[in-house]
Amino acid sequence: MADKLPDDINTDLEAARNLHLRATSDYQKCLEFNKLMSNLLARLEDDGYYKLADRVMSILLDCSPKEGSSCEKATLIGDKIKKI
């Protein structure tokens, strides 16, 4: 495992950060964010980036899209994703 993340993972992490800003009150964007983070988790684990994968897992544990309501943990998740 290299210390530097592959460009495609960095690109997807940045996309997830940007998507989360729009996902807090849009159910479809929230689902898209959740799917992107799930995909990233699998890729990080496959590539051996376990510490970062743990941080993504922590975000996914708090992320539970609900139709018809805004994100209850938007601030918490936003803070976590900024730290990645």
KOLGU-588954 format. One line per field, with one value per residue: residue number from 1; residue in three letters; chain; x, y, z of N, C-alpha, C, O in turn. Coordinates in steps of 0.1 Angstrom, whole numbers, always signed. Layout:
BEGIN
num = NUM:... $
residu = ALA:... $
chaine = A:... $
neast = X:... $
nnorth = Y:... $
nup = Z:... $
caeast = X:... $
canorth = Y:... $
caup = Z:... $
ceast = X:... $
cnorth = Y:... $
cup = Z:... $
oeast = X:... $
onorth = Y:... $
oup = Z:... $
//
This chain:
BEGIN
num = 1:2:3:4:5:6:7:8:9:10:11:12:13:14:15:16:17:18:19:20:21:22:23:24:25:26:27:28:29:30:31:32:33:34:35:36:37:38:39:40:41:42:43:44:45:46:47:48:49:50:51:52:53:54:55:56:57:58:59:60:61:62:63:64:65:66:67:68:69:70:71:72:73:74:75:76:77:78:79:80:81:82:83:84 $
residu = MET:ALA:ASP:LYS:LEU:PRO:ASP:ASP:ILE:ASN:THR:ASP:LEU:GLU:ALA:ALA:ARG:ASN:LEU:HIS:LEU:ARG:ALA:THR:SER:ASP:TYR:GLN:LYS:CYS:LEU:GLU:PHE:ASN:LYS:LEU:MET:SER:ASN:LEU:LEU:ALA:ARG:LEU:GLU:ASP:ASP:GLY:TYR:TYR:LYS:LEU:ALA:ASP:ARG:VAL:MET:SER:ILE:LEU:LEU:ASP:CYS:SER:PRO:LYS:GLU:GLY:SER:SER:CYS:GLU:LYS:ALA:THR:LEU:ILE:GLY:ASP:LYS:ILE:LYS:LYS:ILE $
chaine = A:A:A:A:A:A:A:A:A:A:A:A:A:A:A:A:A:A:A:A:A:A:A:A:A:A:A:A:A:A:A:A:A:A:A:A:A:A:A:A:A:A:A:A:A:A:A:A:A:A:A:A:A:A:A:A:A:A:A:A:A:A:A:A:A:A:A:A:A:A:A:A:A:A:A:A:A:A:A:A:A:A:A:A $
neast = +8:+6:+16:+3:-29:-47:-55:-81:-96:-91:-105:-131:-135:-135:-157:-177:-175:-185:-210:-223:-228:-250:-267:-281:-307:-320:-333:-327:-301:-289:-291:-275:-250:-246:-244:-221:-202:-203:-193:-167:-157:-155:-135:-114:-109:-102:-79:-62:-62:-69:-73:-84:-106:-120:-127:-145:-164:-174:-187:-207:-221:-235:-250:-281:-303:-335:-366:-384:-376:-352:-316:-307:-282:-265:-246:-227:-219:-209:-187:-171:-165:-151:-127:-114 $
nnorth = -12:+21:+54:+76:+84:+70:+88:+86:+79:+101:+120:+110:+113:+140:+146:+135:+151:+175:+167:+161:+186:+194:+174:+174:+182:+170:+141:+123:+131:+125:+97:+92:+102:+84:+60:+65:+68:+42:+27:+38:+30:+2:+1:+13:-5:-28:-18:-16:+6:+9:+26:+49:+38:+30:+55:+63:+43:+50:+74:+63:+48:+68:+79:+78:+78:+93:+94:+123:+139:+161:+157:+144:+143:+159:+180:+167:+146:+162:+174:+152:+143:+165:+162:+141 $
nup = +0:-9:+4:-6:-17:-44:-74:-84:-61:-45:-60:-59:-31:-29:-45:-29:-6:-17:-26:-3:+8:-7:-1:+23:+25:+4:-6:-27:-34:-10:-10:-32:-22:+0:-14:-29:-9:+2:-19:-20:+5:+1:-19:-6:+14:-2:-13:+9:+26:+55:+78:+68:+56:+79:+89:+69:+72:+97:+90:+74:+92:+106:+87:+74:+51:+49:+35:+28:+50:+65:+69:+99:+111:+98:+103:+120:+102:+82:+95:+99:+73:+64:+78:+66 $
caeast = +0:+14:+11:-5:-41:-48:-62:-96:-101:-91:-115:-144:-137:-139:-171:-185:-176:-193:-223:-229:-233:-263:-276:-287:-322:-324:-333:-320:-287:-285:-289:-263:-239:-245:-239:-207:-194:-202:-183:-154:-154:-151:-123:-103:-105:-95:-65:-54:-63:-78:-76:-93:-118:-126:-134:-156:-174:-180:-197:-218:-229:-243:-257:-293:-312:-349:-374:-394:-370:-338:-306:-306:-268:-258:-234:-218:-213:-201:-175:-163:-160:-140:-115:-108 $
canorth = +0:+34:+64:+85:+78:+71:+100:+83:+79:+115:+126:+106:+119:+155:+146:+132:+164:+185:+162:+161:+199:+194:+162:+175:+184:+164:+127:+116:+134:+118:+83:+92:+103:+71:+50:+68:+65:+27:+23:+42:+21:-11:+3:+16:-18:-36:-13:-17:+18:+6:+37:+58:+30:+31:+68:+63:+35:+59:+83:+55:+44:+79:+83:+70:+85:+91:+102:+133:+147:+165:+149:+147:+143:+166:+187:+156:+139:+172:+176:+140:+143:+175:+157:+130 $
caup = +0:-10:+14:-13:-22:-59:-79:-85:-48:-41:-68:-53:-18:-31:-50:-17:+2:-24:-27:+10:+10:-13:+2:+36:+24:-8:-4:-38:-33:+2:-14:-40:-12:+7:-24:-32:+3:+3:-29:-15:+16:-5:-27:+4:+20:-11:-15:+21:+33:+66:+87:+61:+55:+92:+89:+59:+78:+107:+83:+69:+104:+110:+75:+72:+43:+51:+26:+34:+61:+63:+76:+113:+115:+87:+108:+124:+90:+75:+102:+97:+60:+62:+84:+58 $
ceast = +9:+7:+1:-17:-41:-57:-77:-103:-102:-103:-129:-146:-141:-153:-180:-186:-186:-208:-230:-234:-247:-273:-284:-302:-328:-322:-325:-305:-281:-282:-277:-250:-236:-239:-224:-197:-192:-192:-169:-149:-148:-137:-111:-99:-98:-81:-57:-54:-73:-82:-86:-106:-126:-134:-146:-168:-181:-190:-209:-227:-239:-252:-269:-303:-327:-357:-384:-389:-356:-329:-305:-292:-260:-245:-224:-211:-204:-188:-165:-157:-150:-127:-108:-98 $
cnorth = +12:+44:+73:+78:+79:+83:+98:+83:+93:+123:+123:+112:+133:+156:+144:+144:+173:+180:+163:+175:+201:+184:+164:+177:+178:+148:+120:+119:+127:+103:+82:+93:+90:+60:+52:+65:+49:+22:+26:+33:+7:-10:+6:+3:-27:-32:-12:-4:+17:+17:+46:+51:+30:+44:+69:+54:+42:+68:+75:+50:+55:+84:+73:+78:+82:+100:+111:+140:+151:+157:+153:+149:+150:+173:+177:+150:+149:+174:+164:+140:+153:+170:+146:+137 $
cup = +0:+0:+7:-19:-38:-63:-79:-71:-42:-48:-62:-39:-19:-36:-38:-8:-4:-24:-13:+13:+4:-8:+15:+35:+11:-7:-15:-37:-21:-2:-23:-32:-5:-2:-27:-21:+5:-7:-25:-4:+10:-12:-17:+10:+11:-14:-3:+29:+45:+75:+80:+59:+68:+94:+80:+66:+89:+102:+79:+81:+108:+98:+72:+65:+47:+42:+33:+46:+58:+72:+90:+118:+105:+92:+113:+112:+83:+81:+99:+83:+57:+68:+76:+48 $
oeast = +18:-4:-8:-16:-36:-66:-85:-114:-112:-109:-137:-157:-149:-160:-191:-197:-194:-217:-242:-245:-256:-285:-293:-309:-339:-311:-317:-297:-270:-272:-269:-240:-225:-230:-216:-187:-182:-184:-160:-137:-137:-128:-100:-87:-88:-72:-45:-45:-83:-93:-96:-117:-139:-145:-156:-179:-193:-201:-220:-239:-250:-262:-267:-312:-331:-355:-390:-396:-349:-333:-302:-289:-248:-235:-212:-199:-194:-178:-153:-145:-141:-116:-96:-92 $
onorth = +14:+43:+79:+67:+89:+86:+107:+88:+97:+131:+132:+115:+138:+164:+150:+147:+179:+188:+165:+177:+208:+184:+156:+173:+181:+143:+111:+109:+122:+97:+73:+86:+86:+53:+43:+59:+45:+13:+18:+29:+3:-18:+1:+1:-33:-40:-8:-2:+23:+18:+51:+57:+31:+45:+75:+58:+41:+71:+79:+49:+52:+91:+62:+84:+70:+112:+107:+148:+144:+150:+165:+156:+147:+172:+179:+149:+146:+176:+166:+136:+151:+175:+142:+130 $
oup = +8:+4:+13:-25:-43:-55:-76:-70:-36:-41:-61:-36:-11:-32:-37:-3:+3:-23:-13:+20:+10:-11:+18:+45:+7:-8:-12:-40:-21:+2:-22:-34:-5:+2:-28:-23:+9:-4:-27:-4:+14:-10:-19:+12:+15:-16:-3:+38:+45:+79:+87:+59:+67:+99:+84:+65:+91:+108:+81:+79:+113:+101:+68:+71:+48:+41:+43:+53:+50:+81:+93:+128:+104:+85:+110:+112:+78:+74:+98:+82:+49:+63:+79:+40 $
//
